[in-house]
């Protein structure tokens, strides 16, 4: 399948302006240039053209919001000098498995001020002496080269977000603030809940105390009633004795 047809197939019923990610891997570019991708893809942030037979990126259209470009396993040897003008917001470029032989080709990326990740694995340029040190010197903004930083620490996985919030559209600080606010609300909510439970416990104890007092009052009332009844029986007995004595006198 040629690249133009594949792009049309991927679009479906959408307009190019609606698309933020486009993947046309393993199709075929008939002339070694980008085909079917136009400036109408003005919202495009991720573009994948892996193993499609590209030899140059000179016909890549202007894509002002593009942040991640995946063009590995092609035969690209030129056109990199146009990327800074056409895709100024690029953060990640994967050129592994291409025909990049000279450091001058890599130096053409120096005007990409947001470029953080560059992959040249499998390109001939990687066999040059002091390759890594030279590339880091030519591209001071690059943090990870071929998956590792200057201290040979491996790059973290970031398949979903090419710039991890560090690019022109990143806004991690606000997210952190929101998380902090949520944490504070949760802590406050927990304290209120604990105070509420403690109050409930105190109230229950007071209620239990009232109940005991009521029982004691009931017992006192019962005791008073029994005492009254006992006193009454005693008086009745005394009266009976008096009546018996009167009868004897008669």
VMD Tcl script that draws the C-alpha trace (Angstrom):
set ca {
  {0.00 0.00 0.00}
  {1.38 3.42 -0.94}
  {1.73 6.16 1.65}
  {-1.02 8.44 0.32}
  {-3.59 5.66 0.43}
  {-2.45 4.63 3.90}
  {-2.81 8.20 5.21}
  {-6.31 8.40 3.75}
  {-7.20 5.06 5.35}
  {-5.94 6.20 8.75}
  {-7.98 9.40 8.52}
  {-11.30 7.67 7.96}
  {-14.11 10.16 8.51}
  {-11.91 12.67 10.36}
  {-10.49 15.84 8.93}
  {-6.69 16.26 9.05}
  {-7.06 19.15 11.51}
  {-8.66 16.79 14.07}
  {-5.76 14.32 14.13}
  {-3.13 14.54 16.88}
  {-1.41 11.20 16.19}
  {-0.78 9.52 12.84}
  {0.96 6.17 12.26}
  {1.63 4.93 8.72}
  {4.29 2.29 9.42}
  {5.30 -0.24 6.76}
  {3.57 1.37 3.83}
  {5.55 2.59 0.76}
  {6.83 5.97 -0.33}
  {7.18 5.82 -4.11}
  {9.83 8.53 -4.34}
  {11.51 8.30 -0.94}
  {9.76 11.46 0.29}
  {6.88 12.08 2.69}
  {3.57 11.68 0.85}
  {-0.03 12.25 1.92}
  {0.89 14.22 5.06}
  {0.11 17.90 4.43}
  {0.02 21.19 6.31}
  {-3.66 20.50 6.99}
  {-2.47 18.27 9.86}
  {-1.99 21.38 11.94}
  {-2.83 19.64 15.26}
  {-0.50 16.69 14.71}
  {1.73 15.98 17.74}
  {3.01 12.44 16.98}
  {3.97 11.16 13.53}
  {5.19 7.61 12.86}
  {6.60 6.63 9.48}
  {8.63 3.52 10.30}
  {10.03 1.38 7.49}
  {8.31 3.17 4.61}
  {11.33 3.68 2.31}
  {12.07 7.32 3.10}
  {15.40 8.73 1.93}
  {14.83 12.36 2.89}
  {12.65 14.57 5.09}
  {12.91 17.61 2.81}
  {9.23 17.32 1.78}
  {7.90 17.02 5.31}
  {5.20 19.73 5.58}
  {5.07 22.43 8.22}
  {3.71 20.81 11.38}
  {3.98 23.48 14.09}
  {2.67 21.28 16.95}
  {4.63 18.13 16.15}
  {6.55 16.91 19.21}
  {7.48 13.32 18.39}
  {8.80 12.07 15.06}
  {9.41 8.32 14.55}
  {11.16 7.55 11.25}
  {13.33 4.56 12.14}
  {14.32 1.80 9.72}
  {14.34 3.96 6.60}
  {17.21 5.16 4.38}
  {17.19 8.81 5.39}
  {20.43 10.66 4.69}
  {19.27 14.24 4.25}
  {16.61 16.84 4.88}
  {17.23 17.13 8.62}
  {18.11 20.80 8.25}
  {14.46 21.61 7.47}
  {13.09 20.24 10.75}
  {13.87 23.31 12.88}
  {11.82 25.50 10.55}
  {8.94 23.12 9.85}
  {8.62 21.41 13.23}
  {10.08 23.81 15.81}
  {8.40 22.11 18.79}
  {10.02 18.71 18.26}
  {11.01 17.06 21.53}
  {11.82 13.51 20.39}
  {13.26 12.20 17.12}
  {13.95 8.54 16.35}
  {16.30 8.18 13.38}
  {17.65 4.74 14.27}
  {18.43 2.41 11.40}
  {18.90 5.18 8.82}
  {21.88 6.29 6.70}
  {23.12 9.14 8.87}
  {26.88 9.04 8.37}
  {28.21 12.50 9.18}
  {28.11 14.55 12.34}
  {27.25 17.56 10.17}
  {23.86 15.97 9.51}
  {23.26 15.72 13.25}
  {24.44 19.28 13.82}
  {21.55 20.43 11.62}
  {19.26 19.68 14.57}
  {20.90 22.24 16.88}
  {18.17 24.84 16.30}
  {15.51 22.55 17.75}
  {15.49 24.22 21.17}
  {13.05 21.75 22.74}
  {14.78 18.59 21.50}
  {15.32 16.30 24.47}
  {15.54 12.77 23.04}
  {17.48 11.69 19.95}
  {17.96 8.12 18.75}
  {20.59 7.34 16.11}
  {21.13 3.68 17.01}
  {22.22 1.64 14.00}
  {23.34 4.67 11.98}
  {26.93 4.78 10.74}
  {27.57 8.02 12.61}
  {27.51 6.10 15.88}
  {30.77 4.35 14.95}
  {32.79 7.60 14.90}
  {35.30 8.30 17.65}
  {33.88 10.31 20.56}
  {30.46 10.10 18.93}
  {28.46 10.54 22.11}
  {30.54 13.36 23.57}
  {30.48 15.19 20.26}
  {26.72 14.92 19.80}
  {26.04 16.13 23.35}
  {28.35 19.06 22.68}
  {26.69 19.89 19.35}
  {23.19 19.55 20.79}
  {23.35 20.85 24.37}
  {19.57 20.65 24.82}
  {19.52 16.88 24.24}
  {19.18 14.89 27.47}
  {19.03 11.34 26.12}
  {21.03 9.99 23.18}
  {20.26 6.45 22.02}
  {18.37 5.83 25.26}
  {21.02 7.10 27.74}
  {22.02 10.43 29.23}
  {25.55 11.84 29.58}
  {26.18 9.73 32.69}
  {24.95 6.55 30.95}
  {21.71 6.51 32.93}
  {18.90 4.87 30.99}
  {16.01 7.06 29.89}
  {12.66 6.42 31.56}
  {9.84 4.91 29.54}
  {7.64 7.61 28.03}
  {5.66 6.02 25.22}
  {2.55 8.08 25.79}
  {4.15 11.45 26.39}
  {7.28 12.21 24.35}
  {8.37 15.18 26.43}
  {7.15 14.19 29.92}
  {5.72 17.69 30.29}
  {9.08 19.37 29.62}
  {8.30 20.62 26.10}
  {6.55 23.76 24.86}
  {3.12 22.40 25.75}
  {4.10 20.81 29.08}
  {2.41 22.08 32.25}
  {3.37 19.71 35.02}
  {3.62 22.43 37.65}
  {-0.12 23.03 37.60}
  {-0.76 19.32 37.92}
  {1.55 19.16 40.92}
  {-0.27 22.07 42.52}
  {-3.58 20.34 41.96}
  {-2.21 17.15 43.52}
  {-0.97 19.13 46.52}
  {-4.37 20.76 46.91}
  {-6.05 17.38 46.74}
  {-3.66 16.03 49.38}
  {-4.39 18.93 51.70}
  {-8.11 18.46 51.24}
  {-7.79 14.77 51.99}
  {-5.80 15.47 55.15}
  {-8.33 18.04 56.30}
  {-11.13 15.65 55.51}
  {-9.48 12.94 57.60}
  {-9.06 15.26 60.58}
  {-12.69 16.33 60.39}
  {-13.76 12.73 60.15}
  {-11.66 11.79 63.18}
  {-12.98 14.69 65.22}
  {-16.47 13.74 64.22}
  {-15.98 10.14 65.32}
  {-14.47 11.25 68.63}
  {-17.41 13.53 69.23}
  {-19.77 10.72 68.39}
  {-17.95 8.47 70.87}
  {-18.18 11.09 73.61}
  {-21.85 11.58 72.88}
  {-22.45 7.83 73.05}
  {-20.70 7.68 76.44}
  {-22.83 10.54 77.71}
  {-25.94 8.84 76.43}
  {-24.89 5.59 78.16}
  {-24.32 7.52 81.39}
  {-27.79 9.03 81.19}
  {-29.21 5.60 80.66}
  {-27.47 4.23 83.75}
  {-28.66 7.17 85.82}
  {-32.19 6.59 84.63}
  {-31.93 2.94 85.66}
  {-30.63 3.98 89.07}
  {-33.48 6.46 89.44}
  {-35.92 3.71 88.55}
  {-34.35 1.45 91.17}
  {-34.61 4.22 93.78}
  {-38.26 4.77 92.94}
  {-38.92 1.03 93.22}
  {-37.15 0.98 96.59}
  {-39.22 3.93 97.80}
  {-42.42 2.23 96.72}
  {-41.45 -0.97 98.54}
  {-40.60 1.03 101.67}
  {-43.97 2.78 101.55}
  {-45.77 -0.49 101.06}
  {-43.82 -2.03 103.98}
  {-44.68 0.88 106.21}
  {-48.33 0.57 105.25}
  {-48.36 -3.14 106.03}
  {-46.75 -2.42 109.42}
  {-49.41 0.14 110.25}
  {-52.13 -2.26 109.21}
  {-50.70 -4.96 111.46}
  {-50.49 -2.54 114.36}
  {-54.11 -1.59 113.83}
  {-55.12 -5.25 113.78}
  {-53.32 -5.82 117.07}
  {-55.14 -2.85 118.64}
  {-58.48 -4.20 117.50}
  {-57.70 -7.61 119.03}
  {-56.82 -5.96 122.32}
  {-60.11 -4.06 122.42}
  {-62.05 -7.22 121.84}
  {-60.31 -8.94 124.74}
  {-61.16 -6.07 127.07}
  {-64.79 -6.47 126.17}
}
mol new
graphics top color blue
foreach p $ca { graphics top sphere $p radius 0.5 }
foreach p [lrange $ca 0 end-1] q [lrange $ca 1 end] { graphics top cylinder $p $q radius 0.2 }
display resetview
